[in-house]
């Protein structure tokens, strides 16, 4: 059966509207978790009916954002570490790989307690947290990182610092492409500043070269 005229453009428009709504929601809810659906519709450039056609309520929108963030964070965590890397390089690569999805991560934490629930947020973030804890544990074992805190506790501290730096970037107080945060992460873990900068610069160059090779 032939496809009705206009059906494909309509579907493309629907996908485009949905993607625009989600992108706007990430930005606006990251700034203000109390933003209403009506305000999101206006910011997205769609009418209220269009937004509710995709997301019949706040819970549906937030779950879509949670699923999107989960996929992005899991992909970044999986691609962010090479098994043969020394612990300090592994931590730098992890930090740099997570930075591009940092706003989604920050938005999730902003919505965690009231809307999504900490159990759902923990489920989403667990793969990344497990990955960084393993890196910290290895670095402590190798004498590269501080050992005065358990790896999971240190990871929670680094996570909090990363979120704080993301907030500063969001307000315009800090300019960062992820490298400054990666350096700060290594320093906080116990790497001397000069060495941390060298490691991050080298890993950032390697990631850029890999991206070119894959394109």
N, C-alpha and C positions, 0 to 999 in steps of 0.2 A: 504493500500500500504506500502511495506517495505521501510524503510529509506535507501537512498543510502549510500554505504560504504564510510566512511571518512567524512560524513556530520557533525556528532556530534563533532569529534575532531576539525574540522575546525571552528565550531561555538564557541567551548571552546577557541580556540586560538584567535578568533576575540574578545571575551569578555575579555580575558586576556590582549590583546594588548590595547583595549580601556581603561581598568582600569589603565594599566601602563602609558598610555599617559596622562590621567587625573591626576594621582598622580604626575607625573613628571612636568606637567604644573602648578599644585598648588605650587610646590616647586620653580621652576625656575621663574615663573611670580611673585611670592611673593618676590623674590630677585631682579628681574629686569623686570618690566612691558613691556620693549621694546624687550624682547626675541622673536625671529622670530619663525615661524612654522618649518622652516628647522632646526633651532637649537634645538627645542623641539623634533623633530623626532630623531636627533642624540642622544640627552640626554636620550630618551626613549628606544633606542636600536632598533628602527624600521626604515624602509626605508620611504622616503618622501611619496611614493604612498600609503603606509599603513595608515599613519596619515591622508592624504587627503581623503582616503576611508571612514574613520570614521567622519572626520570633514572637509568639503569642503572649509572652510575658517576660519579665525580668529574669526569672529563673532559666527560661529557655535560652536567652541571650548569654547569660553567664556560663551556662553549661557548654555552649558552643565555643565561647572564649576559652574555657578550661580545656576542652578537647584540643583546640588549636594550639594552645600553649603546651600541653602535654606532648603532642607530636613534635613540636619544635624543640623543646627541651630535651626530649629523649634522643632525637637525631643529633643534637649538638653534643650531648654527653657521650653518645656512642662513637662519634667521629672525632672527638676532641683529644683522645689519648692514644699514643702508640705504646705497645707493650714493652718495646725495647728502650724507651726513653728513660733517662735518670729521673728521679722523683721531682727535681726542681723544674726540669723541662716539661714533664707531664703536667705539673700544676700550672705552669705558664700556658701551655697549650689548652688545657681545660678552661682556664679563665678567659683566654682570647676567643675560644670557640663559643663560650656561653654569652659573651658580650652582645652579639647581634640579636639575641632573643631576650636580652635583659629587661626591656620594657614590658614584655609579656609577663615575665617573672615578677617584676615589681608590682604590676597591676594585680596579679593573683594574690600576692601577700596583702595588698591593700584591701582586697575584698574577702580575705580569708575568714575572719571571725564572724562577720555579720551575714554574709551571703552564701559563700560556698561551704563553709565549715572547715575546720582545721583538718579533719580526717580526709576530706576530698583533696585538699591542697597537699597534705603529706603524701597521699597516693601519687599525685602528679609529680612531686619533686623527689620522690624516693630514689629513682634511678640515678639522678645527678648527685644526690647526697651520698649514696652508696659509693659512687665512683670517686668522689673527692675524698671520702673517708679512707678508701683503700690507698689512694695516692699519699695522703698524709701519714698513714700507718707505715707505708714503705719508706717514706722520707725520714720518719723518726727512727725506724730500724737501721737505716743507713747513716744516721747521724747528720743528716742534711737539715732537718727541721727541729724546732724546739720540741722537747718531750715533756714539758711541765703540765700539759693538758692532754687528756685522752683525744685520739684522732677525731672522733665524732663531735666532741665539744669544740675543738679547734675549728672544725669545719663549720659548725654553727656560727662561731664568731666571725669567720671569714665571709660567710653568707650575709651576716648582718652588715658588715663593712661594705660589701659589694652593693647591697641595696641602698645604703646611705649614700654611696658615691653616685649611684644611678639617679637618686633624688637630686643631688647637687647638679648633675648634668641636665636634668629635666628643668631645673629652675634657672639655668644659665650661669650658675656660680662656678661651674667647672667645665672645661672643654676636654673631651677624652674620646679617643677612638677605640678604647679598650686597653691600650698599652699601659697607661698610667695606673689603671686599676690592677692590671696584672702585676706590675712592679710592686705596688702596695701590698698585694696578696702574698707575693714571695717574701717581702720584707717582714710582714706580720707572721709568716710561717717560720721565719728564722734565718733567711738568706740575707747576707750583707747587701747593702744598697747597690754598690758597684757591680757585684756579681748578678744581682737581680736584673739590673738594666741590660747587662750583656746577654743574659739568658732570654729575656723577653724580646729584645731586638732580634736575636737569632731565630727564635721560634716564629715571630711575626713574619720574618722574611721567608722562612720555610713554608708557612701557611699560604703566603701570597704566591710563592712559586708553584705550590701544589694546585692552587686555584687556576693559575694560568695553564698548567699542564692538563687540567681536567676540562678546560673550556674548549 
